[in-house]
């Protein structure tokens, strides 16, 4: 039994931390559901040619979930910054665009 718990400890720790943040109002239920399920919007705005349809749907859905319309899709600088990140071989090393970074919570 102990071995099974040890294997799942990181997931269990994340779920406890997320529930604490939800209780404090730092994470909304819709944000958590998007993180877990990643459901896509059916209708989206016209997409730039360089981005795949599925990624564009996820970005537009994320704007809706965060209740921040046009935060990503309405700002050319943010889109250009995201394009650099998506085209990079090691995207986790690049910073988020400033306009995006300054308006997101820790969880987002």
LINLIN-V435794 format. One record per residue. N is the residue number from 1. RES is the residue in three letters. SS is DSSP state (A for helix, B for strand, O for the rest). OMEGA is omega as a letter, one per 20 degrees, with the letter a starting at -180 (NA if undefined). NEAR is the number of other C-alpha atoms within 10 Angstrom. Layout:
N;RES;SS;OMEGA;NEAR + N;RES;SS;OMEGA;NEAR
This chain:
1;UNK;O;a;5 + 2;UNK;A;a;6 + 3;UNK;A;r;8 + 4;UNK;A;r;8 + 5;UNK;A;a;11 + 6;UNK;A;r;10 + 7;UNK;A;a;10 + 8;UNK;A;a;10 + 9;UNK;A;r;12 + 10;UNK;A;r;11 + 11;UNK;A;r;11 + 12;UNK;A;r;13 + 13;UNK;A;r;11 + 14;UNK;A;a;11 + 15;UNK;A;r;12 + 16;UNK;A;r;12 + 17;UNK;A;r;12 + 18;UNK;A;r;17 + 19;UNK;A;r;16 + 20;UNK;A;r;13 + 21;UNK;A;r;14 + 22;UNK;A;r;15 + 23;UNK;A;r;12 + 24;UNK;A;a;10 + 25;UNK;O;r;10 + 26;UNK;O;r;16 + 27;UNK;O;r;19 + 28;UNK;O;r;17 + 29;UNK;A;a;14 + 30;UNK;A;r;14 + 31;UNK;A;a;20 + 32;UNK;A;r;17 + 33;UNK;A;r;12 + 34;UNK;A;r;17 + 35;UNK;A;a;13 + 36;UNK;A;a;9 + 37;UNK;A;a;9 + 38;UNK;O;r;13 + 39;UNK;O;a;13 + 40;UNK;O;r;17 + 41;UNK;O;r;15 + 42;UNK;O;r;7 + 43;UNK;O;r;9 + 44;UNK;O;r;14 + 45;UNK;O;r;11 + 46;UNK;O;a;9 + 47;UNK;O;r;14 + 48;UNK;O;a;11 + 49;UNK;O;a;7 + 50;UNK;O;a;10 + 51;UNK;O;r;14 + 52;UNK;O;a;10 + 53;UNK;A;a;14 + 54;UNK;A;r;10 + 55;UNK;A;r;13 + 56;UNK;A;r;20 + 57;UNK;A;r;18 + 58;UNK;A;r;17 + 59;UNK;A;r;18 + 60;UNK;A;r;22 + 61;UNK;A;r;21 + 62;UNK;A;r;24 + 63;UNK;A;a;15 + 64;UNK;A;a;16 + 65;UNK;A;a;17 + 66;UNK;A;a;17 + 67;UNK;O;r;12 + 68;UNK;O;a;13 + 69;UNK;O;r;14 + 70;UNK;O;r;12 + 71;UNK;O;a;20 + 72;UNK;O;a;19 + 73;UNK;O;a;18 + 74;UNK;O;a;11 + 75;UNK;O;a;12 + 76;UNK;A;r;10 + 77;UNK;A;r;15 + 78;UNK;A;r;19 + 79;UNK;A;r;18 + 80;UNK;A;r;12 + 81;UNK;A;r;17 + 82;UNK;A;r;20 + 83;UNK;A;r;13 + 84;UNK;A;r;16 + 85;UNK;A;a;18 + 86;UNK;A;a;16 + 87;UNK;A;a;11 + 88;UNK;O;r;12 + 89;UNK;O;r;9 + 90;UNK;O;a;9 + 91;UNK;A;a;13 + 92;UNK;A;r;10 + 93;UNK;A;a;9 + 94;UNK;O;r;13 + 95;UNK;O;r;12 + 96;UNK;O;r;16 + 97;UNK;O;a;17 + 98;UNK;A;a;11 + 99;UNK;A;r;14 + 100;UNK;A;a;16 + 101;UNK;A;a;13 + 102;UNK;O;a;9 + 103;UNK;O;r;11 + 104;UNK;O;r;12 + 105;UNK;O;r;10 + 106;UNK;O;a;8 + 107;UNK;O;a;12 + 108;UNK;O;NA;13
